[in-house]
Structure formats: structure tokens, C-alpha cells
């Protein structure tokens, strides 16, 4: 659940930043993908840390 939320948040922030900078459709897709990957990795790490703390 954390990873899915992080990926969705990453997509939204990436698209927002691309629009703020005046990007076209390709820019929106690229920023969304890059932010989704970065936030997904952070989400996986957070999930592992939380799981280890609770186990």
C-alpha cells in the first residue's frame, strides 16, 4: 500500500512540475515516470524499514 501511494504521489508531483515548467506531453510523461520510479523506490525502502521495526 505504501508503494502504490508513493508511486501515485510521484506521478502527480512529476506531472505538476512538468506543467509548471511549461512542458509538452512528452515532458509530462517523462517527469511522471521519473518521479514515480523515485518515489516507488522510497516507498519500498519505507515498507522494508516499517516491516523490520514491527517484526
Protein Blocks (a to p, Z undefined) as FASTA:
>chain_A
ZZmmmmmmmmmmmmmmmmmnopafklmmmmmmmmmmmmmmmmmmmmmmmmmmmZZ
